[in-house]
Amino acid sequence: GLIFYDTKVTVMNRVLNATVQRTADHAAPEITLDPLEIVGGEIRSSENSYFCQAARQLGCVPSSQLCVKLASGGDPTYAFNIRFTGEEVHGTSGSFRHFLWQVCKELQSSSLSLLLLCPSSAVNKNKGKYILTPSPITYAEEQLFHFFGQLLGIAIRADVPLPLDLLPSFWKTLVGEPLDPDVDLQEADILTYNYVKKFENISDETELEALCAEIASQHLATESPDCPNKPCCKFTYLSLTGEEVELCPRGRHIPVGWENKDVYAAAIRSLRMRELQTPECMTAVRAGLGSIIPLQLLTTLTPLEMELRTCGLPYINLEFLKAHTMYQVGLMETDQHIEFFWSALEVFTQEELCKFIKFACNQERIPFTCPCKDGGPDTAHVPPYPMKIAPPDGAAGT
């Protein structure tokens, strides 16, 4: 917290350029994707997704081949090149950026099961935010989490912000910061947070009985073995993926009473915290990330800074875009149609602006840092900067 973000980025960029392993005389690995596999936007099976097509083909490429210098200049070097079957694409940038955009869409959809919509989303808190799916993973899933980690590193080297909406708890665990049992639980699963709080705040047995009766009406409790008409809770709780979990050995047979209610509340809290940290999945993600960028860099970054470096800002700053726009031969910022253009963009919603950026350069977010922001027009630009506005190709028409 004692170092400015820009200073950290400068150091980080220097380290990334010093740890390049694929030099200019090595050809970039190339993968071929078939857009027809995902035709109609509906992915019939996860194996057809761009994510899995790419993971299969890059699985046999040594990770050192993906460690390239930071992207800059007109047609930068990327970790790998992409060919779309049956499509003619000029240059490598457009298809690479389109690939990253498509992969993020797949990760945040039902076609892949690596990410899970956070439960708070259902009650309009942190709507559309994701966490890693907490469940025991197979070897194949571990490979996919590893590839997901690699993609985070690849996007950092390419300076292409990923349109991923992940909860702060993901970034905290990634950079090795402990989770806050109150704040992070509330962010991820506010219903469980409120449920735990109710048990922690009970002041007498009558209140406990009333609470168990209320839970019984929602089918979570059963009748007490001692008094058949008295509802009680057992030491079980639903996991984030919806399975009933015993909170301690033989938990299904242990009723919650006045003397153990705090143990019950603490057990639910620690179940959720374990699920949010997902050690198995996170180890695979960090291993993937560490094969592309040195993990020591993460120790200087706060979770928010790591998110900014990987995902950029989730909104488009028009002033920043204006400052990084070039007008080609014969055009000036004061031309009437250029002024009309900017005033039209000013009335766009953020969603429409993202669509405009996607249309213009095949990615939804623009990089948050740009080495050209301090220098003149000749400083190395990070694509998609600068945005170029050119005169029309034909002379016909007004």
C-alpha positions in Angstrom: 0.0 0.0 0.0 3.0 2.3 0.2 3.7 2.3 -3.6 1.7 4.1 -6.3 -0.1 1.9 -8.8 1.8 3.4 -11.7 5.1 2.7 -10.1 4.1 -0.9 -9.6 3.1 -1.2 -13.2 6.4 0.3 -14.4 8.3 -2.3 -12.3 6.0 -5.1 -13.4 6.4 -4.2 -17.1 10.2 -4.1 -16.7 10.1 -7.6 -15.1 7.8 -8.9 -17.8 10.1 -7.7 -20.6 13.1 -9.2 -18.7 11.4 -12.6 -18.5 10.7 -13.0 -22.2 11.4 -16.6 -23.3 10.2 -16.5 -26.9 12.5 -14.3 -29.0 11.7 -12.7 -32.4 13.4 -15.6 -34.4 11.0 -18.1 -33.0 7.7 -18.5 -34.8 4.6 -18.0 -32.7 2.6 -21.2 -31.9 -0.6 -21.2 -34.0 -4.0 -22.7 -33.1 -6.9 -23.3 -35.5 -10.4 -22.6 -34.2 -13.6 -23.6 -35.9 -16.3 -20.9 -35.5 -18.9 -23.4 -36.9 -18.5 -25.4 -33.7 -20.2 -22.6 -31.8 -22.5 -21.5 -34.5 -25.7 -19.8 -33.4 -24.1 -18.7 -30.2 -25.3 -21.9 -28.5 -22.5 -24.2 -27.5 -23.8 -27.7 -27.7 -21.1 -29.2 -25.6 -18.3 -27.6 -23.7 -15.6 -29.5 -25.8 -16.6 -27.3 -28.8 -16.1 -24.0 -27.0 -13.2 -21.8 -28.1 -11.8 -22.3 -24.5 -11.6 -26.1 -24.8 -10.5 -26.1 -28.4 -7.6 -23.8 -27.5 -6.8 -25.6 -24.2 -6.5 -28.9 -26.2 -4.2 -27.4 -28.8 -2.0 -25.4 -26.5 -1.7 -28.3 -24.0 1.3 -29.6 -25.9 3.0 -26.2 -26.4 5.7 -25.5 -23.8 4.6 -22.5 -21.6 8.0 -20.8 -22.4 6.7 -20.3 -25.9 3.9 -18.1 -24.6 6.1 -15.7 -22.6 6.5 -12.8 -25.0 7.4 -9.2 -24.5 4.7 -6.7 -23.7 2.5 -5.8 -26.6 3.3 -2.4 -28.3 3.4 -0.9 -31.8 1.2 -1.5 -34.8 1.0 -5.3 -35.0 2.3 -6.6 -31.6 3.6 -10.0 -30.8 1.0 -12.1 -29.0 1.5 -15.4 -27.1 0.0 -17.4 -30.0 -1.7 -16.7 -33.4 -5.2 -17.8 -34.2 -6.6 -19.0 -37.5 -10.4 -19.2 -37.9 -11.3 -22.0 -40.3 -12.7 -20.6 -43.5 -12.2 -16.9 -42.5 -9.8 -14.5 -44.1 -8.3 -12.2 -41.4 -5.6 -9.6 -41.9 -2.9 -9.3 -39.2 -3.1 -11.2 -35.9 -4.5 -8.6 -33.5 -8.2 -8.7 -34.3 -8.6 -12.5 -34.2 -6.6 -12.7 -30.9 -8.7 -10.0 -29.2 -11.9 -11.6 -30.5 -10.8 -15.0 -29.1 -10.1 -13.5 -25.6 -13.5 -11.8 -25.7 -15.3 -15.0 -26.7 -13.5 -17.1 -24.1 -14.6 -14.7 -21.3 -18.2 -15.0 -22.6 -17.9 -18.8 -22.5 -16.4 -18.8 -19.0 -19.3 -16.7 -17.7 -22.0 -18.8 -19.3 -23.5 -22.2 -18.6 -21.4 -23.9 -21.3 -18.4 -24.2 -19.0 -18.6 -25.1 -15.3 -15.3 -23.5 -14.1 -17.0 -20.4 -12.8 -20.2 -20.1 -10.7 -22.5 -17.2 -10.4 -22.2 -16.0 -6.8 -25.4 -16.7 -4.7 -25.8 -13.0 -3.7 -26.5 -12.4 -7.4 -29.9 -14.0 -6.9 -30.9 -11.2 -4.5 -29.5 -8.4 -6.6 -26.3 -7.9 -4.7 -23.1 -8.2 -6.9 -25.3 -9.1 -9.8 -23.4 -11.0 -12.6 -20.3 -11.6 -10.4 -18.6 -15.0 -10.5 -16.5 -17.1 -8.3 -14.5 -20.3 -9.0 -16.8 -23.4 -8.8 -15.9 -25.0 -5.4 -16.0 -28.8 -6.0 -13.5 -31.6 -6.1 -11.9 -31.5 -9.5 -10.9 -34.2 -12.0 -7.6 -34.2 -13.8 -9.2 -32.8 -16.9 -10.8 -29.9 -15.0 -7.5 -29.2 -13.3 -5.9 -28.8 -16.8 -8.7 -26.3 -17.7 -8.1 -24.3 -14.5 -4.4 -24.3 -15.3 -5.2 -23.0 -18.8 -7.5 -20.3 -17.3 -4.5 -19.1 -15.2 -2.4 -19.1 -18.3 -4.9 -16.9 -20.1 -4.8 -14.4 -17.2 -1.0 -14.1 -17.7 -1.3 -14.0 -21.5 -3.8 -11.1 -21.3 -1.5 -9.2 -18.9 1.4 -9.6 -21.4 -0.8 -8.7 -24.3 -2.4 -5.8 -22.4 -5.9 -6.8 -23.5 -8.3 -6.3 -20.6 -10.5 -9.4 -20.1 -14.2 -8.7 -19.6 -14.4 -10.9 -16.5 -16.6 -10.1 -13.6 -15.1 -11.9 -10.6 -15.8 -11.3 -6.9 -13.0 -9.5 -4.9 -12.5 -12.8 -3.0 -11.1 -14.4 -6.2 -8.5 -11.6 -6.6 -7.7 -11.8 -2.9 -7.0 -15.5 -3.0 -5.0 -15.1 -6.2 -2.6 -12.6 -4.7 -2.5 -14.5 -1.4 -4.4 -12.2 0.8 -6.6 -13.7 3.6 -10.4 -13.5 3.2 -12.5 -11.5 5.6 -15.0 -14.0 7.2 -17.6 -11.1 7.4 -17.1 -8.9 4.4 -16.3 -11.7 1.9 -19.1 -14.0 3.0 -21.6 -11.1 2.8 -20.3 -10.2 -0.8 -20.6 -13.8 -2.0 -23.6 -15.2 -0.2 -25.7 -12.7 1.7 -28.4 -15.2 2.5 -26.0 -17.5 4.3 -24.4 -14.5 6.0 -27.8 -13.4 7.4 -28.6 -17.0 8.4 -25.4 -17.3 10.4 -25.9 -13.8 12.0 -29.4 -14.9 13.2 -27.9 -17.9 15.1 -25.1 -15.7 16.5 -27.5 -13.0 17.7 -30.0 -15.3 19.5 -30.3 -14.3 23.2 -32.5 -17.2 24.6 -33.9 -20.6 23.9 -37.3 -19.3 23.0 -35.8 -17.3 20.2 -33.9 -20.4 19.0 -37.1 -22.4 18.9 -38.8 -19.7 16.9 -35.9 -19.5 14.5 -35.9 -23.3 14.0 -39.7 -23.2 13.4 -39.2 -20.5 10.8 -36.5 -22.6 9.1 -38.7 -25.6 9.3 -41.4 -23.7 7.4 -38.7 -23.4 4.6 -38.0 -27.2 4.7 -34.5 -26.9 6.1 -35.3 -28.3 9.5 -36.7 -31.6 10.8 -38.6 -32.6 13.9 -36.7 -33.0 17.2 -36.3 -36.7 18.2 -37.2 -35.9 21.9 -40.4 -33.9 21.2 -41.9 -35.0 17.9 -43.7 -31.6 17.3 -40.7 -29.4 18.1 -38.7 -28.5 14.9 -34.9 -28.5 15.1 -32.0 -28.0 12.7 -29.3 -30.6 12.2 -25.5 -30.1 11.6 -25.9 -30.0 7.8 -25.9 -27.2 5.3 -26.2 -26.8 1.5 -22.9 -26.2 -0.3 -22.6 -23.5 -3.0 -23.2 -26.2 -5.6 -26.4 -27.3 -3.9 -25.4 -30.5 -2.2 -26.2 -31.2 1.5 -23.0 -31.3 3.5 -22.4 -32.6 7.0 -20.7 -29.9 9.1 -19.1 -32.5 11.4 -18.9 -36.3 11.5 -22.5 -37.7 11.8 -23.8 -34.1 11.4 -27.1 -35.4 10.0 -27.9 -36.9 13.5 -26.8 -34.0 15.6 -29.6 -31.5 16.4 -28.7 -27.8 16.9 -29.5 -26.7 20.5 -28.8 -23.8 22.8 -25.4 -25.2 23.9 -24.0 -25.8 20.3 -25.7 -23.1 18.2 -22.5 -21.0 18.0 -20.5 -24.1 16.9 -23.2 -24.6 14.2 -22.9 -21.0 13.0 -19.1 -21.1 13.0 -19.1 -24.4 11.0 -21.4 -22.9 8.3 -19.1 -19.9 8.1 -16.0 -21.9 7.7 -17.6 -24.2 5.1 -18.3 -21.1 3.0 -14.9 -19.6 3.5 -13.3 -22.9 2.4 -15.5 -22.9 -0.7 -14.6 -19.3 -1.5 -10.9 -20.1 -1.3 -11.2 -23.3 -3.4 -7.6 -24.4 -2.7 -7.5 -27.1 -5.4 -8.8 -24.9 -8.2 -6.8 -21.9 -7.1 -3.6 -23.9 -6.9 -4.2 -24.9 -10.6 -5.0 -21.3 -11.6 -1.9 -19.9 -9.9 0.3 -22.6 -11.5 -1.0 -21.6 -14.9 -0.5 -17.9 -14.2 3.0 -18.7 -12.8 4.0 -20.4 -16.1 3.5 -17.0 -17.9 4.4 -14.3 -15.4 6.6 -14.5 -12.2 4.2 -15.0 -9.3 6.5 -12.9 -7.1 5.0 -9.8 -8.9 1.7 -10.5 -7.2 3.1 -9.8 -3.7 3.3 -6.1 -4.6 -0.2 -5.8 -5.9 -3.4 -5.4 -4.0 -6.4 -7.5 -5.1 -8.0 -4.4 -6.8 -4.7 -3.6 -8.6 -4.4 -7.1 -9.9 -8.0 -6.9 -11.2 -7.3 -3.6 -12.9 -4.1 -5.0 -14.5 -6.0 -8.1 -15.8 -9.4 -6.8 -16.5 -9.1 -3.0 -16.9 -12.0 -0.8 -16.0 -15.5 -2.2 -16.5 -16.5 1.2 -18.0 -15.3 3.3 -20.9 -13.8 6.7 -20.1 -14.5 8.9 -23.1 -12.0 11.6 -22.1 -9.3 8.9 -22.0 -10.4 7.6 -25.4 -10.4 11.2 -26.8 -6.9 11.8 -25.6 -5.8 8.6 -27.5 -7.4 9.3 -30.8 -5.5 10.3 -34.0 -7.1 12.2 -36.9 -5.7 11.2 -40.2 -4.8 13.3 -43.3 -7.1 16.4 -43.7 -9.2 15.8 -40.5 -9.2 17.9 -37.4 -10.8 17.6 -34.0 -12.8 20.8 -34.8 -14.4 19.4 -37.9 -18.2 19.5 -37.6 -18.7 15.8 -38.2 -16.0 14.9 -35.7 -17.7 17.0 -33.1 -21.0 15.3 -34.0 -19.3 12.0 -33.5 -18.1 12.7 -30.0 -21.4 14.3 -28.9 -23.2 11.1 -30.2 -20.8 8.9 -28.1 -21.5 11.1 -25.1 -25.2 10.1 -25.1 -24.4 6.4 -25.3 -25.0 4.2 -22.2 -22.0 2.3 -20.9 -23.4 -0.9 -22.6 -23.6 0.9 -25.9 -20.1 2.3 -25.5 -18.8 -1.3 -24.9 -20.5 -2.4 -28.1 -18.9 0.5 -30.0 -15.5 -0.5 -28.7 -16.2 -4.1 -29.6 -17.2 -3.0 -33.1 -14.1 -0.8 -33.5 -11.4 -3.1 -32.1 -12.8 -6.5 -31.1 -12.6 -6.1 -27.3 -15.1 -4.6 -24.9 -12.7 -2.9 -22.5 -9.9 -0.5 -23.2 -6.6 -0.9 -21.3 -6.4 1.2 -18.2 -2.8 2.0 -18.5 -1.2 3.2 -21.7 2.6 3.9 -22.0 1.7 6.6 -24.5 -0.3 8.7 -22.0 2.8 10.6 -20.9 4.7 10.8 -24.2 4.1 12.4 -27.5 2.3 10.9 -30.5 5.5 8.8 -31.4 5.6 6.9 -28.1 4.9 3.2 -28.5 1.2 2.6 -28.3 -0.5 -0.4 -26.8 -3.2 -1.6 -29.2 -6.0 -0.8 -29.7 -4.6 2.8 -29.1 -4.6 5.1 -30.8 -8.1 5.1 -32.2 -7.8 6.3 -35.7 -10.4 8.4 -37.5 -9.9 8.6 -41.2 -11.5 10.4 -44.1 -14.0 8.4 -46.2 -12.5 6.1 -48.9 -14.6 7.4 -51.7 -15.1 11.0 -52.8 -18.8 10.5 -53.6 -21.5 12.0 -51.4 -21.4 14.9 -49.0 
